[in-house]
Amino acid sequence: MLMAAAQTPAGTAQGPLTIDEAAAIAEQNAFATRISESNVEKNRQIVSENKGALGPKVTVNGTYTRFAKEISTQFSPTSPPIVIQPIDTKTLSATASIPIDIMGNMHRLVSASQATLRASQNTLLATRSDQRLAAKQAFLAVLRAQATVGVQNQALIDAQERLSQAQKELAAGTVAPVDEKRFEAQVAQAKSDLITAQNALDLAKQTFNQTLARPIETPVDLVEPAALPIVPSNVPGLVETGQKQRPEVRSLQATIESLADIRRATEAGMNPSLTFSLNNQRNLDATGFTASAETTTGVLALSIPIFDSGVTRDRVKAARQDELQAKIQLEQLELGISEEVRAAVTNLSSASSRLDNARQQVALAEEVYRLSKIRQDAGEGTYVEVIDAETQLTQARNSLVSARYDYLTAYSQLQRAIGSDDVGAAQAAGGK
């Protein structure tokens, strides 16, 4: 059993899922999340690359050269020949070099890449937040569809009961055949509405599984939220919390830091650079008149740019515009968060009002339906009144379902807008 549990892939957990469990699965498994995680790892490697550029580098080279013939000479006929150039040479060299960041430019690039990494990490958090909202909305869509199926199923049961009663009364000769036809039509309509609701439920379950990035055919068993959350009152506090906690804000702030470092590094493009290198070369077969078995050299290279036709100046101007655009985007985002939070609270308040009204309408429709059946059974009412009352009751129940899940959907949108699932804590913290 333990081995089977260990082999169960993420997103296929057994048993009913709560809305938070579904959000956690989507947050972990969603394709957008996995792409963002890959981007974070990519930026982490870029940081390591830029840090590595500050360290020493060692290269080893081997060279084999072969000439057409050996070149030799003799100083006298009696002296042995002296090889000036052998027919081939074999050399092995090793070079160690290290940059000396005298102007701090390379460190600025490291700082810029670290800020970019922080930005991608916050983008990952934002992606996860988006996936949580998508999962919650898909979760509530399934529950809405299930509740609608329940309403339509009850409507079919009620219609079938009235049809059965009408058929008995028709057999007794107390009702006209047209009344039976009315109830048959009502039953047929209820069956059609039930099939439509069931199809909508199947589609909602498929969408839910797709949102959780798990096989479409995975069984869906969800837990209804126990209680409805309350409508928050401290809207300015929620706006302040959203503008502070939303990962998109922190991502843009880190991007601005990165662009500032890049701009400063670009401004230093005409600054001197210094590099020290040490080279050791060994001749593996030192022969020849001037051949040396080993040579060691050290080089300290100072490069001072003099003129680049204004390229650095133009790059600095372009970098400043990138920085300015990021700042404008941050302002736009903060304003958008303010609007998003306020809209979510407004939608929540409207859904709450519709929910209260829908409850009253259901209670009224149930009473009207009860009275219409009593009147019809007593011979004081008509079957048309019963059918109309039953239709109104079904509509009222569907309105109640819509209002309830509109309320829960608006609340999940508010959670996404403030960047926290704990709206109560965010409301209290925002006012401080």
Number of C-alpha atoms within 10 A of each C-alpha: 6 6 7 7 10 9 9 11 9 14 20 16 14 11 11 14 17 16 19 14 17 23 25 19 22 31 27 18 18 21 15 17 22 16 13 20 17 14 17 21 15 13 20 18 14 17 21 13 13 19 16 12 15 15 11 13 13 12 10 12 10 12 10 10 10 11 11 8 10 13 14 15 13 11 9 8 7 7 9 11 13 15 17 15 18 21 16 14 18 14 17 15 17 15 17 15 18 17 18 17 14 12 15 14 20 18 17 20 22 23 20 26 27 22 25 26 25 23 26 28 23 23 24 25 21 22 22 24 25 21 26 29 22 21 29 26 23 25 29 24 23 24 22 22 23 20 20 26 22 17 22 25 19 15 25 22 15 17 25 19 14 21 21 15 15 23 21 14 16 16 12 9 10 12 15 13 14 10 18 21 14 16 24 19 14 22 21 15 15 23 19 14 19 21 15 14 21 19 14 19 21 15 15 22 25 21 18 26 24 18 26 29 19 19 12 15 10 15 14 19 14 17 12 13 12 6 7 12 13 13 16 16 11 15 17 15 19 32 25 21 27 28 24 16 16 23 24 25 23 21 24 24 20 23 25 23 22 25 24 21 23 24 24 19 22 23 18 15 19 17 16 14 18 15 15 15 17 15 17 15 19 17 18 14 14 16 18 17 13 10 15 14 13 14 11 12 10 13 11 14 12 12 12 11 11 9 9 10 8 9 11 16 15 13 15 20 14 14 21 18 14 17 21 15 13 19 16 12 14 20 14 12 17 20 13 14 24 21 14 19 25 18 16 21 23 16 19 25 18 15 23 21 13 19 21 13 16 22 18 14 19 20 15 15 21 19 14 19 21 15 16 23 22 14 16 16 13 10 11 10 15 15 21 14 17 23 20 14 21 23 18 19 23 22 19 23 25 21 19 23 22 20 23 21 21 23 25 21 23 22 25 23 25 27 22 24 30 28 25 19 18 10 22 17 12 22 22 13 13 19 14 8
